[in-house]
Amino acid sequence: MTTLAIGPDPSPSRPPGPQDCEPPPRGGASVPAVPVAPAVPLPAHMLADIASGFATARPLWSAVVRHDPDGRWPVRLVATERYEVWVIGWTTGQNVRVHDHGDSAGALAVTEGELTEVVPEGGGVIERALAVGQLRDLPLGTIHDVVNRAVEPATSIHVYSPPLTTMTYYDPVTFQAVDTEPVANRPTVFGPGAGAHVLHPSGRAGPWPRPAEAPAARSPVPGP
């Protein structure tokens, strides 16, 4: 009866030596770096869930949101590698400018007052009233403006994935791109773990995380 050997060569084994190793690159050539895949936005339903979770967590943002008639003060609440959360206060007449969100998708939830979204369409614009409790999906490529046309101040929660790096602004009449600006990597009010706490079912009713440190006072600046 013949036995078939399955496995390594039964010849005597020897310890590996230099002859078994790949030679190093010659001439000082470096090993090619592994390409890093571009960040992909989280799905729309996840962005909506994050926005609604933070909108419900009023104690997290009510003490830091600012309604300043001299300018908007976007406050960055949380930032992770995959997403960031902002709270923005709006007084009467304040808006952003017609803009996009670069390579980021997003979601917007109104928590106080009423906002109006202005969207270019068919050579003109359409307007959408966003009342308390309404949530707006912001897919990649969204171009719009947001304005407070009401008498009362408004507050909104904004989620972007991946975190904003640039915003392009457009002419309000022709809707042609005018300029692209970097978005500053601002400090956050809470550590990255706050998002997981708020979004976990057991954490939505509190107790809420405590701020790591209140952001330093700054003059109003453009932002999301």
C-alpha positions in Angstrom: 0.0 0.0 0.0 1.4 3.4 -1.0 1.1 6.3 1.4 0.8 9.8 -0.1 2.6 12.5 1.9 0.4 15.6 2.3 2.2 18.6 3.8 5.7 20.1 3.7 8.7 18.4 2.1 9.8 15.7 4.5 13.4 16.6 3.8 15.4 17.6 6.9 14.5 21.1 8.1 17.0 23.9 8.6 16.6 27.2 10.3 15.9 30.1 8.0 18.9 32.1 6.9 19.8 35.3 5.0 19.3 33.4 1.7 15.5 33.1 2.6 15.0 36.9 3.0 14.1 39.5 0.4 17.1 41.7 -0.4 16.7 45.3 0.8 16.0 48.0 -1.9 19.1 49.2 -3.5 20.2 52.8 -4.1 18.4 54.1 -1.0 15.0 53.4 -2.5 12.2 53.6 0.0 9.4 51.0 0.4 6.2 52.4 -1.1 3.7 53.6 1.4 0.4 51.9 1.7 -2.3 54.2 0.2 -4.8 55.6 2.7 -8.4 55.3 1.5 -10.3 58.6 1.5 -12.7 59.1 4.4 -16.2 58.0 3.5 -19.3 59.8 5.0 -21.4 57.8 7.4 -24.8 56.7 6.0 -27.6 59.3 6.0 -29.6 57.4 8.7 -26.7 57.4 11.0 -26.1 61.1 10.6 -29.8 61.7 11.3 -29.6 59.6 14.4 -26.6 61.5 15.7 -28.2 64.8 15.0 -31.5 63.9 16.7 -29.6 62.4 19.7 -27.7 65.6 20.3 -30.8 67.7 19.7 -32.5 65.8 22.5 -29.5 66.2 24.8 -30.4 69.9 25.5 -28.1 70.1 28.7 -25.1 69.5 26.4 -25.5 72.6 24.3 -27.9 75.0 26.0 -25.1 76.4 28.2 -22.7 77.0 25.3 -24.8 78.1 22.4 -24.6 81.8 21.7 -27.2 84.1 20.0 -25.1 87.2 19.2 -26.7 89.9 16.9 -23.2 90.8 15.8 -22.5 87.4 14.2 -22.9 83.7 14.4 -20.8 81.7 16.8 -20.6 78.1 15.7 -19.6 75.9 18.7 -18.0 72.5 18.0 -19.4 70.1 20.5 -17.7 66.8 19.6 -15.2 65.6 16.9 -14.1 62.1 16.0 -12.4 60.7 13.0 -15.8 59.9 11.4 -18.0 62.8 12.3 -18.3 66.1 14.2 -21.2 67.9 15.9 -21.8 71.7 16.0 -24.4 73.8 17.7 -25.2 77.2 16.1 -27.2 80.1 17.4 -29.0 82.4 14.9 -30.5 85.8 15.5 -32.9 87.5 13.1 -31.5 88.0 9.7 -28.3 85.9 10.2 -27.3 83.5 7.4 -24.2 81.7 6.2 -24.0 82.5 2.4 -24.7 80.0 -0.3 -22.2 77.2 0.3 -21.5 73.5 0.1 -19.7 71.2 2.6 -16.7 70.1 0.7 -16.2 66.3 0.9 -18.6 65.9 3.8 -22.2 64.9 4.1 -24.4 66.0 6.9 -27.6 66.5 8.8 -29.2 69.5 10.4 -31.8 69.5 13.2 -33.6 72.6 14.4 -34.0 72.7 18.2 -35.3 76.3 18.8 -37.0 78.8 16.7 -37.3 78.5 12.9 -34.8 78.5 10.1 -35.3 78.8 6.3 -33.2 76.8 3.9 -32.6 78.4 0.5 -31.7 75.9 -2.3 -30.8 76.7 -5.9 -33.0 74.9 -8.3 -33.9 75.3 -12.0 -32.2 78.7 -12.4 -34.0 80.1 -9.3 -34.3 79.1 -5.6 -36.8 77.2 -3.5 -37.2 77.9 0.2 -38.0 75.3 2.9 -39.1 76.4 6.4 -37.4 74.3 9.1 -39.3 74.3 12.4 -38.4 72.8 15.8 -38.1 69.1 15.5 -37.4 69.0 11.8 -34.3 67.3 10.5 -32.7 68.0 7.1 -30.5 65.4 5.3 -27.5 67.1 3.6 -26.1 64.6 1.0 -22.7 65.1 -0.6 -22.8 68.0 -3.0 -25.6 69.9 -1.2 -25.5 73.6 -2.1 -27.7 75.9 0.0 -28.0 78.8 2.4 -29.6 78.9 5.8 -31.1 82.0 7.3 -33.2 83.0 10.3 -36.1 85.1 9.0 -38.1 84.8 12.2 -38.3 87.3 15.0 -37.1 84.9 17.6 -33.6 83.5 17.9 -33.1 79.9 16.5 -30.7 77.1 17.4 -29.6 74.2 15.3 -27.5 71.1 15.6 -25.2 70.2 12.6 -23.5 66.9 12.0 -20.8 66.4 9.3 -19.1 63.3 8.2 -16.2 63.2 7.7 -15.5 66.4 9.7 -15.5 69.6 7.6 -12.2 70.6 6.0 -13.3 73.1 3.3 -16.5 75.0 2.3 -17.0 76.5 -1.1 -19.1 79.7 -1.4 -21.3 80.6 -4.4 -22.6 83.8 -5.9 -26.2 84.2 -4.7 -27.5 85.2 -8.1 -25.5 83.0 -10.6 -24.6 80.2 -8.1 -21.2 80.0 -9.6 -18.4 79.1 -7.2 -16.6 82.2 -5.8 -14.1 80.9 -3.4 -13.2 77.9 -1.2 -12.1 78.4 2.4 -10.6 75.9 4.9 -12.6 75.2 8.0 -10.6 75.7 11.1 -10.0 72.7 13.3 -11.5 74.2 16.4 -11.4 72.9 20.0 -14.4 70.9 21.1 -16.5 71.3 24.2 -16.6 67.6 25.0 -14.2 64.7 24.4 -14.9 62.2 21.6 -16.5 59.7 24.0 -19.5 62.1 24.5 -21.0 61.0 21.2 -21.1 57.3 22.2 -22.6 58.2 25.5 -25.4 60.4 24.0 -26.2 57.9 21.3 -26.4 54.8 23.5 -30.0 54.1 24.4 -29.2 54.1 28.1 -27.5 57.6 27.8 -30.2 59.5 26.0 -32.0 60.4 29.2 -28.8 61.5 31.0 -26.8 62.0 33.1 -24.9 64.0 30.5 -21.1 64.2 30.1 -19.5 67.3 31.7 -17.7 69.7 29.4 -14.0 69.1 29.2 -13.4 72.9 29.0 -15.5 75.7 27.7 -14.2 77.1 24.5 -12.3 80.4 24.8 -14.1 83.5 23.7 -13.5 84.5 20.1 -14.9 87.0 17.7 -17.6 85.7 15.4 -16.2 83.8 12.4 -17.6 82.0 9.3 -18.4 78.4 9.9 -20.9 75.7 9.0 
